[in-house]
Structures are given as C-alpha cells and as structure tokens.
Amino acid sequence: MPKHEFFVDMSREGCSNAVSCVLNKLGGVQFEIDLPNEKVNIDSEHSVDTLLNTLKKTGKDASYHGDK
C-alpha cells in the first residue's frame, strides 16, 4: 500500500482523537499520528484526495506533504 504524509493542525490529544475517528470510519487505512510534529502518515489504497477530504472533516487545516 502507498504511504502518504499529511500535515494536520493538531494541538492536543483531542485533535488526534478526531483524526483517528474519521480515518477509522473511512476504513481500509493504517495510520500513525505524530502529534508533536502535527503529521499523519497513512497507508491506504484510497486516493490522496479522499484521504485529504477525510482529514478535513475534523475541522482542522490539513495538507498533503507527499509520499513517505
């Protein structure tokens, strides 16, 4: 599976919990959250657009950093 790196504006654990929640609902993803560096690394067959739109459902700013 391709691995993608995203920036998500996360300042505390509640933010990372929101990210976990939306990604778990999407399904078919494995992810790691790096809260101090505000990064989310995602392994998924979903498109980058789908992943980015899913992350934006948290209400936080999110952007794609590229393949990991």
C-alpha positions, 0 to 999 in steps of 0.5 A: 500500500502507498504511504502518504504524509499529511500535515494536520493542525493538531494541538492536543490529544483531542485533535488526534482523537478526531483524526483517528475517528474519521480515518477509522470510519473511512476504513481500509487505512493504517495510520500513525499520528505524530502529534508533536510534529502535527503529521499523519502518515497513512497507508491506504489504497484510497486516493490522496484526495479522499484521504485529504477530504477525510482529514478535513472533516475534523475541522482542522487545516490539513495538507498533503506533504507527499509520499513517505 
